[in-house]
Amino acid sequence: MVEYKEPKLREKLLKVYSRFIEDPSDKTNLKEIEKLDNRYGSLEAINDYLKSRPIPKEIANATGYLSNLWLNSFDFDKKEIESEAKKILEDLRKT
């Protein structure tokens, strides 16, 4: 189980998603994204198992999508990944 403090994690996610949109090839940011993914990537799954859905939707979506940012997934092209990252960033900023 992963412990997290929502405001602090939200701040980190806002930072890495903003940097990713500015420069998707920034290696320092990609390493930070990888670290966050390794630590918090499982948060999205918690909402799948618990009816109470303790993780806010925008946090769950953001942590669940981190791997697509740093793994250069072949399932999506770069434009799709950047577009989804922008949507996630907007959702994080709304709340």
Buried (B, 14 or more C-beta within 10 A) or exposed (E): EEEBEEEEBBEBBBEBBBBBBEEBEBEEBBEBBBBBBEBBBEBBEBBEEEEEEEBBEBBBBBBBBBBBBBBEEEEEEEEEBBEBBEEBBEBBEEE
